[in-house]
Amino acid sequence: MKETVLKGFEKVFHTTDGVKCYFAPGRVNLIGEHTDYNGGHVFPCALTIGTYAAVKERDDMKVRFYSMNFENAGVIEADLKKDIEPSNEWKWAAYPLGIVWTFEKRGKKLPHGFDMVIAGNIPNGSGLSSSASLEVLTGYMLNDIYGFDFTNEDLALIGQYSENNFNGMNCGIMDQFASAMGKKDNAIFLDTATLNFEYAPIKLDGAKIVVTNSLVKHSLVTSAYNDRRKESTEALEALKKVIDIKTLGDLNEEEFEAHKDAIRDEIARKRGKHAVYENRRTIKAVEALKNNDLKTFGELMNASHVSLRDDYETSCPECDVLAETAWTVPGVIGSRITGGGFGGCTVSIVKDEAIDNFKETLTKVYSEKVGKTPEFYVVEIGDGPYKL
C-alpha cells in the first residue's frame, strides 16, 4: 500500500521528493457496543488494515487533499490563512481538516501547509472505523511533520473532539482510542468513564476473527446514532433521580432491574437496559478470555447481538441474517454486529477448520434472503499508527 499511495501522490502532485508516508489502523470491536458514551467498558482491537497517507510539506499556507478512494472528489483545497469552519463543501476531507482545526484550538498552529494523498483498505461504510483511522493518521502525521508533542492518547481525544464538533457526529472515544493505542495481538479493555485501560492478549488457539461485510453502508451522522445517545441520556437522567450514579456504566444488572421503573419512557428504558447489560457482558467477556474460556466469550458475543437487535435497535435485517446464520454453523464460537450499527459488518470467532463452511453457508443464505454476496475478511490484530 505504501507504493500505491506514493504512486498516487506522484500522479496528482507530480513529485515524490520529500514525501513521507504514514499508516493508522481501522478497528473491530469484539464486544461492548454503544457503551463508550454511556460510561461503560469496550473491548476493541486495531487491525492490520487501515489508512495510508503520503504527505509533503508546502512553503505556503495551503493544504491540499486527495483520496484514492474518492477520486471523483478531486483535489480538495483549504487555506490556513482563513478560518477553517465546518462545511459540507469539504466532503471526505472534513475528517483531516477537522484535526487541523482541533490542533489549532489546542494552540498548535501550523506554520505552513501540506499536500496529502490517502488510500485506505478499510471497506467504506463497513463500520470498521475508516473515519477514526483517518483522524488518528492525520494527527500522527501532524505531530511528526511539525514537531508537536501530543501523545497517542491525546490524538484519540483530539479525533473524538474533531468528529463531535467539526463533523457533527456525537461519537464516543472507542474508535479513535483503538486506532491510536492499538497493540499487535492484543485487544484493549477500556473503561470509557476514566480512560483506564489494559491490553488483553487475544489467544484464539485454532480460531480466527472473521469480519463479514453486509454491504449495507452506514452513515452514522445521518442515522439514528445521535438519537440513541439522546435516549440513553434520558434513561440516565431518570435513574439519577432515584440512585446516586454518574453514568449508566455505574450500574449492574440487579441495580438496573430494581430501579428501571423510574424510566417512564419505554424506549429510553430499553436503551438504558442495553447500556447496563452490555457493559457487564464486556467485563465478563474479558474475564472469560483471561481464563481461556472461549465458549463463554462466544455466548456473550451472541447475547450482545440480541440486545443490539432488540433493546438498542441498532442492528439491521441484513446483519441479523448474518449473525443468526453464523450461530447455526458448527465451529462458530460467537458472532455479532460490530460498530455503530445500521449496517456495516458482523464479527465472528470461527475455528480454523470451520472457516470455509462458514463462508459458504453465509454466502448461500445471504444470497437467498438478501440478494447480495457478503464479503469476508479474516483479520489480524495490529499496532497503532506509525511512520512507514
N, C-alpha and C positions, 0 to 999 in steps of 0.2 A: 504493500500500500504506500510505502514511502516513495517508491519510484513513480507510482501513479500520481500522487499529489504533486511531486516535483515536475513531472511532465505537464500536468495541468497548469502549474504556475508558469512554466515556460511558454505554453501555448497562449495564455491570457496576457501575461505581463512581459513576455519576450526576453527573459533572462533567468538564470538560476544563481547568479553571483550573489554571495552574501545571504542566501536564503537559508533559514533554519527550519527544522521540522519537529513537530510535536505530536503526542498522542494522549488522549484521555478515554477511559473505557465507558461503555454502557454498563448497565447493571440488571440483574434479575433479583427479585425479592422472593426468598424461599417461603417465608411466612411473616405475617404482621402487616396486613394491608389496611390502609386508612386509619392506622393508629398513630402515624407520625405527627399529625396536627391535633391529636387527642391526648397527648402526654403519655403515650404508651411506648412499647418496645417494637423494634423492627429487626429483620434478620436478612439483609440483602448481601449480595456479593458482587464484586466487579467482574466483568467479563473480559475475554481477550479480544472481543470485537468492540469497536468504538469509533471515534472521530479522529481524523488525521488532519494536520494543518501544515502548510508551507507558508512562511512569513518572511517578509523583507522590510526593513525599516526604510522610511522615506525622509527626505530632508525638508519637507513642508508639513502642513498641519492636516493633510488629507488622510482619510482611511478608506481603503477600497476592499470590498469583499466579493469573493466569487465562490459559489458552491458547485462542485461537480455533480452533486445530487439534484440540484435545481438549476440546470444550465439555462433554462428558459428565462430565469430571472435576470440573467446577465450580470454585469458588474454593478454592485450597489455601492454608492459613494456617499461619504459624510464628511463634513468639515469641522474639525475640532475647535476652530476659532469661533464657531457659532455654538449656541446652546443646543445640545442634542436632547430632544424630547421624545417620549413615546409616540409612535405613529404607525399606522398600517403601511405607510409607504416603504418602511424598512424591510417588509416581508420577512424572510428567514433570518436576515442579518440583524433583526431586533434582538436576537439572543446574544451574539458577541458585542453588539453596541450597548446593550444593557449592562454588560460587565464593565465596559469603558466608563459608562455613566456612573456606575456604582463606585468604581475606583476613584473617580473624581470627587464623589460625595465623601469618600473616606480620606480625602486630602492627597491622593496620588494622581496628580495631573500629568498627562502625557506631554513630554517636551516636544515630540514630533509624531507624525503619523506612521502608518504601515500599510502594506498590501498583504492580503491574506487569502489563500485558496484552501478550501477544505474539501475533504472527501470522507464519507462515513460508510462503514459496512454494517451499521445497525439498520435493519429494515425500518423505513419511515412509518410512523404511526403505529408501531408494533407494541408500544408500551415498555420498551427496554431502555428508555431514557436517553434518546438521542439529544434532547434539548439540554438536559443536565450535563451530558458528556461534552457538548459544545461550550457550555458555560464554564465548566472546570478547565477545559482545554484553553479557552481564551484567557482566563485568569492566570493559569500556569505560564502561558506564553508571555503575558504582560510582565509578570514577576521576573521572568528570565531576561527578557529583552531590555527592560527599563531599570533593572536592578532594584525592584521593590522587594519588601521583606515579609509579605503575607505568608503565613503557614498554610499548609493544605487544608487544615480545619477552617481557617479564615476564608479560604477560597470557596469552601462548601457554603458557608453562611452568606458570602457575597453573591454566590449563584442563586441561592434561595431568595435573598433580598431583591435581586435584579428581576427574577421571574415573577415575584409577587408585585413589585412596584413599577417595573418597566413593561413587562409582558401581560400584566393583569391576570396572572394565573396564581391562585391562592394556595400554592403547594406547600407541603411540609418540607422537612430538611432531608428526608431519607435519600432521595435520588442523587443530589449533589454530594452528600456525605459519602455514599457508597462509591461514587466515581472518584472523589478526591482522596479517599482514605483506603482504597482497595488494597488487598494483600493476597498474593498468589496462594491458591489452595485453602483460603480462609473466608468464611463469611463474617459479617460484622454484627455483633449483638449490641444494638444501640438503644439506650434509654433516651428517647427524644425529649423528655422533660428536662434532663440535666446535661445531655450530650456525653455522659459517661458511656464508655463502650469497651468491649473486649473482642479480640479476634478469636473465633472458634474454628479450629481446623475441621475441614469437611473431609471425612474419611468415608467414602462411599465404596467400600470394598466390593468390587464386582458389579457396580451400578454406575450410571451416568445421569447427569442433569440434561433433560431434553426439553427444549423450548419449542412449542408448536404455535405457529402464527395462524390466527383465524382469518387473516387478510381483511378483517374489518378494522379500518383505520379509526383510531380515536383521536379527537381533537379536544383536549381537556378544557381549553379556555371556553369553548362554546358548549361543552357538555354540561351535565348536571353536577359536575365535581364541586363547583363552588356552592351549589345548593346543599350538597351533603355536609359541607363544613358548617353551613348555617344551621342545619337541622341538628347536627351534633352539639353545636353551641347551645341550642335551645334546650336539649336534654341536660347538658351540664348545668345551665343556669337554674333549671327546675330542681335538680338534685342538690345544688348548693344551698337551697333554702331549708333542706331537712338534714343535711350531713356535711361535715366540715371537710371539703375536698377542693383541690385546685384544678385538677384535670380528671377526665373520665378514667385515665390510666391509674388513678389512685385507688380505684375500687376493685375488689374481687367479685366473683360471680354471686356469692351469697349476699354480699352487701348490696349489690345491684338489685337482686331479686327482692330484698327486704324493703327497698326504697323506690322501686320503679314506678309505683302508682303516683308518685309526686309529679311524674312527667305526664301531663294530661293528654298531650297530642300523641296519637297512636304512632304516627310515622316517626316523630322525634324519639319515641320510646324504642322503636326497633333500631334506629341508628345508634342510640346510646348502648343498647344491648350488644350490638356488633362490636363497638369500640371496646367495651369492657371484656367481653368474652375472647375477642381476637387477641387482645393484649395478654391475657392469661394463657391462651393457646401458644403464643410465641415463647413465653417464659418456659412453659412445659416442653415445647419442642426442642429448645436449646438444651434443656436438662436431659431429654431423651438422647439427643445426639452425643452428649458427653458420656452417656452410659452405653454408647454403641447400640442403642435401641432404635433401629431404623423403622421397624414396624410401627411403633408409636408415633414417630415423626411423620410417617406417611398418613396415618389415621388423622392426625391433627391438620395436615395439609388438606385432606378431603373435607374435614369439618369446616375449615376456613372457607373453602369454596361454597359450601352450602349456605354459610352465613352471609357471604358476599352476594349470593344469588337471592336469598330470601329476606334477610334483615336489612342489609345495606343497599341492596338492589343496584349494584354497580357491575354485575356481570351482564352478559347479553346472550340471546338464544344460541348463537354460534359457539361461544366459549363454553356454554353449558353442554352442548353436544360433544365437544372435545373432551372435557373433564369427565363427564358421565360415561362416555365410551371408554376412556382410559381406565376407569375403575373396574371395568369388566375384563381387562386384558391380564392374563397371568403374567406375573413378573413386574407389574407396575406397583411400586411401593406407595406412591401418593401422587395426586395431580390436582391442580387448582388454577384458577385465573390468577394472573400476576399483574402488578402495575395498577395504574389508576382506574382501569376498567373501561366499560362502554365500548368494548372491542379489544384489539391487541392480541396478547398471547396467553397460553397456559404454560405452566412449568410443571414438569413431571420428573420423578426419580424412577428410573427404569433399570432393571437388571440387564447386564450386557447381553445375555443370550436372548432377551425378550425384545430388544430394540427393533429388529426387523419386523417382527409380528406386530408390535405396537404401531409402527409407521403404516404398515399395510392395512391393519384394522381401522385405524383412524381415517386414513385416506378413503377407504371404501365407504364407511358410514357417513363421513362428512360430505363426500361427493353426492351420495344418495339424498341426504337430508337438506344440505345447504346449496349444492350445485357448484361447489368450489373445491379445489385441491389445496389442502393446507400445506404450509412449508415447515420443515423441521430443522432445528439447529441443535446438534449435540455440542453443548457449550463447555468451555473450560473456564475456571476461575483465575483471574489475572490480577496484576498490580494496578495501582492508581496511575496518575499522569506521569509522563516522563518525556524527556527530550530524545529524539531519535538520532 
